[in-house]
Amino acid sequence: MSKRNKDFLLSVMSLVLLLTGCSATATAPDRQQNYADHPEAQSWIESMKAEGFTEAYLRQVLSQAKRQDSIIKAMSRPAEKRLNWEQYSNIFVKPKRVDQGVAFWHENQAALARAAATYGVPEEIIVAIIGVETRYGRITGSYRVLDALATLGFDYPKRGSFFQGQLTEYLRMVQEEQIDFAALKGSYAGAMGYGQFIPSSFRAYAVDFDGDGKRDIWNNRVDAIGSVANYFAEHKWRSSEPVLAPVVFNQPAQDEWFNQSLKPSLTLSQWREKGASAPLKFDENSPATLMKMELNTSEEYWFGLHNFYVITRYNHSRLYAMAVYRLSEQIKAAYQASQAG
């Protein structure tokens, strides 16, 4: 195998391990630490006491949290940055994942139809999100959420404040939902369930979609489906609008036009004035961001429209959003073909 092929294979393996909450070093014994004695923990404890939590409870929680070095290593390896769009799509937009998506749609047809009607989010988008996140619930993460959030909150200074906030949200969540704080498992970043919600997203967007009095995104597919749909609705998905528009260049494009922001800042009309246009069937008032998606030997050019931006609110990555949308297209086509047959 050539060095180039070996490097590519290592990049792909690293990304898959990261996205499934695992690590190549996860089987090695991780250094453990009692977070109740961590020097960074006392200020967090004081802030939580001000919100009504007792110090005894907080110390009990932190005493059971264990540092996981493999989580630090996973967060320090941004494998996605080493992959182009073609390499990334070859991980997620594959026939097996499409087939599994069709099966998931058939198995949960009623819940998906109701979610689409309730929240205005297409079934194929909901299915594709769950497919990319956890392969339809097959890979939801093996780390205790408590360990992940404590490790990143207190021993990953780059994003410590964010993850201390998620640990706070997590304790609110387990008390509200009456769940054992040490029992839940998820990804290396503390994301949980079929749709991989972090604690703040759970509290804001998870729904009891089957009406049994519980918001269960770990074991209840109906709740997971409704919660993903609600997430998109709350982030202003527009049911009647497209996701992407093709690009035609009427003059040489400038490098600074591309991949500048996930959030659109110009309309299609304004892009047309600059020399990059979409077919006239698209609303010229639509906000759009201009994207260059790199392939192994060429590039693709697309306008990301409002709904593309909404997908990136789930994961702030244009590669991720493109994979979700492309997978959704293939799942929808295959599902419709299975219905016709």
Salt bridges, closest charged atoms under 4 A:
ASP7 OD2 - LYS3 NZ 2.99
GLU46 OE2 - LYS49 NZ 3.46
GLU51 OE1 - ARG172 NH2 2.28
GLU55 OE1 - LYS49 NZ 3.08
GLU55 OE2 - ARG59 NE 2.97
ASP69 OD1 - ARG67 NE 2.48
GLU107 OE1 - ARG221 NH1 2.80
GLU124 OE2 - LYS332 NZ 3.82
ASP147 OD1 - ARG144 NH2 2.75
ASP155 OD1 - HIS38 NE2 2.82
ASP155 OD2 - ARG67 NH1 3.18
GLU169 OE2 - ARG172 NH1 2.43
GLU169 OE1 - ARG203 NH1 2.89
GLU176 OE2 - ARG203 NH2 2.55
GLU177 OE2 - ARG215 NH2 2.76
GLU241 OE1 - ARG238 NH1 3.51
GLU284 OE1 - ARG272 NE 2.94
GLU329 OE1 - ARG326 NH1 2.69
